[in-house]
Amino acid sequence: MAYTIANQNQSFFSKIKPLLTYLVLFAVLGGIAYGVTIGMQQVPGLKQKSALTVQTQYDTAEVYVDGEKVGESPLEKFSVEPGTHEIKLVGAEAEFIDRLDFNPEVETALQRDTGVSAVFASGMNFVMEKDATTLTVISQPSGATVYLDGTEMGETPLTLDKVTEGSYTLDVRMEGYEGQSAPIQVKDGYKLMVSAKLFPIPMPKTIQKFEGSENLYDLTISNESFGTSPDRAKAVVYWADTRGFSDVGNAAELESAGGFDFFLDSAGNVYDNLGNLVSTQEGFEALQEADVGGYLGVGTLGAGLTEPAKETYLELFEARQMGKILPTGLGWLRVRTEPSLGAAELTKVNVGESFPVLEVQGTWVKLQVTADEAGWVSATYVEIE
C-alpha cells in the first residue's frame, strides 16, 4: 500500500508540475514588467514622448527642430522628446523661430503664416501641460480682444480659470490687424497656453487715387509702428497675392490694373512691383514703363506726399523727358549699345516716334526704346520734350 500511495503521489505532482512552472514564470515576468514601468516613470530619458504639429497658410515651410530639418508643413504629430526645443519654419519669403516647451504625452501645435518678415507675419502657438484647468492667451501686440465661441472674454494677456472641458472656437482680434481664429480643446487637468501673432494690415480699407494723379494711389495708414517698415511694400504685394483686394475699396479697378507697378514711401524710397527697394540706375530705368503706383504713407506724418516723396515722384514720373526722333533722310535712326559711332547697333527707331529719355551724355542721348531695351542715339536727331 505504501508503494501504491507513493506511486499515486508521484503521479499527481507530475501532472501539476507544468502548471506550477507557468504560474511562477508569469509572476516573475509580471514583476519585471512592473519594475520597467516604474523605471520609465523615474528616468527622464524614458518618459512618454510629446508631439509637434505644424500647419502653414498660403505656402509650404521647411520645419527644423534644434537646427535639424524634420520635414515640411503640414507636419502631423512628429515625435519630440519632452523639454524645450527651438522650432524654425522657413517659408518662401521669411522664417519663424521660437523656443517652445514640449510636455510628456501632449501635443504642441503651430498654425503660422510666415509672411514676408518678422513684422508682417501671423499665427498661433498651442502648448499644453498638466496643471489646473485653465486657458491663457497672449498676443503680439498685446491688448487684443479674445472671443470664445463669439463671446467676448477680455483682452490679452488673459487667463480664464473657470473654463470647462470641451471644444471651442478661439478668436483674437485687434483694429488694424488681421484676426486669428482656431478650434481649441480644453481638457480637465491641463493648462492650454495660446500665443497669437497678428498680421498688420498694410493697406487702408479704402484706396483712392491722389487728386490730379492718374496713376498714384494713396495707401496711407495710421499705425506708425509698422507703417514705415522697409518691408511694407513687400507686405502689400504679399497681401494682394494671398488675400486679394476684396477687403478694400476700388478692388475691381486695382485688380484690372494687375496690381501695383511701383511703390513710394514717405522717405522718398522707391520699390518695384515685387516690393524690392530700387537702388541702382538700371532699376530706376526699368521704372520708366511703370504705370500704377502706391504711396506707403503714414497718417501721423500728415496728409498727402511728404517732401522727399514728392521730389522722387516728380523726378521719376511727372518730369519725365521724352525724346522725339527728328528726320534723318532715311526714315529711321540707329540705336547703339554705347555712346559711340563704333558701338554695335542695338536696333532702329522710326522718325517721328518718341521714347523716354534716360540720360544725356555730350552729343548722345540714351532712350528707353522698348520695355526691355535701352540704347544710345545721336543727339542731333533727337528733340527732347
Buried (B, 14 or more C-beta within 10 A) or exposed (E): EEEEEEEEEEEEEEEEEEEEEEEEEEEEEEEEEEEEEEEEEEEEEEBEEBBBBBBBBBBBBBBBBBEEEBBBBEBEEBEBBBEEBEBBBBBEBBBBEBEBBBBBEBBBBBBBBBBBBEBBBBBBBBBBBEEEBBBBBBBEBEEBBBBBEEEEBEBBBBBBEEBEEEEBEBBBBBEBBBBBEBEBEBEEEBBBBBBBBBBBBBBBEEBEBBEEBEBBBBBBBEBEEBBBBBBBBBBBBBBBEEBEBEEBEBEEEBEEBEBBBBBBBBEBBBBBBEBBBBEEEEBBBBBBEBEBBBBBBBEEBEEEBBEBBBEBBEEBBEEBEBBBBEEBEEEBBBBBBBBEEEBEEBBEBEBEEBBBBBEBEEEBBBBBBBEEEBBBBBBEBBEEE
